[in-house]
Amino acid sequence: MRDFLYRSPRFKIDCRMDLIFGDVAVPGICLDVSESGLRGTFASPVPAGIEGLLTLYFDHAGEEGYQIHARVYAARNEETRIRFRYRSVQERLGFREFLKQLAPL
């Protein structure tokens, strides 16, 4: 019998994002998001293993957003997968509230 791992539900969205690592900021577009991570594309390649500060913008003007620490899990072709790196339970709960603004739960 196979064991199945629970995966957080993903929500299709179209919002801007930026990943900052070191002194480099790379803009991108988030395609879908869950409580554990996201899938998206970036304007320039971002290598797997990079950790940084990710900002997801929930308005198209790019003024209001949510910042969270993240790690690039995989980068294939033009698609990048990112996992969030929560530093506390409060941070996870805060992101859950932010996610409700982006996608209906």
Residue, then its C-alpha position, 0 to 999 in steps of 0.5 A: m500500500r502506498d503512503f500519500l503525503y498531504r499537499s496544500p490546496r493550490f489556487k490559480i492566481d495572476c499576481r506580481m512578485d519579486l524575489i530578493f536575494g543578496d543585492v539582486a531583485v528579480p521580478g516575476i509572475c505568480l501562477d498558483v499559490s498554496e500555503s506551502g509555496l507557489r509556482g511562477t515565472f521570473a524575468s530572468p533565471v533564478p537557480a534552485g537552492i537560492e533563498g531570499l525574501l519574496t514579495l507577493y503583490f495583491d494589487h496590480a499597482g504593486e504597492e501593497g504586498y506580503q513579504i515572506h522568506a522563501r527558497v527556490y525548490a526547482a527551476r525548469n525551463e521558464e517555470t520556478r517552484i518556491r517553498f515558503r520558509y515560515r519562521s513562526v506559527q504566527e507568520r504561517l497564520g499571517f500568510r493564511e490570512f493574506l492568501k484569503q485576499l488572493a484566492p477564496l478558501 
